[in-house]
Amino acid sequence: QVQLVESGGGLVQAGGSLRLSCQASGYTSSIDAMAWYRQAPGKQRELVAEISSRGTTNYTDSVKGRFTISRDNSKKAVYLQMNSLKPEDTAVYYCNCRRNIYYDWGQGTQVTVSS
């Protein structure tokens, strides 16, 4: 019902910035919360940041103060501004949305932070 496409990943030096975008399509009127997850090779996928339909945000401790999640409901998009990037931020970043009890995922975008 909902398709998610991430973009904005790439290679950046430590201390640099990237802005990830996630564009939703399909039955977007049913979307409630949205979130960004990431998964490094050989590791579990972890929650990075989440935002409710009314703008309440939550961040994992390791990115707090450096990353900012935002959404534009009229554009059906969610964003992740990443500043002061560290090598440990290297991962595939996935967009996620919740629809009632259902969850949808994007295909992921690679973020690589070099030392």
C-alpha angles and dihedrals in degrees: 000000000000126000121197126198122187126203140166102069123132147118119313137167120250109276093030131115139239133181118213122202131198121195119199127203137171121042093004096153089077095058116118117167124014129198148175121232130181136203127196120200111286093005136103121263109260135196113251103175139343136194130195126224088261096049103263109149137201130185137192111250095247093063101033111127093017105060129053126194121202138165139206109204094187090056093039091232141125126200139199118203109199119194132174090022119201131201089250088064089070108121145105107281120214131196117221135186133188123221109186100297095344131092130205128196137202123225094256136244125235120241117188122183116192126206 
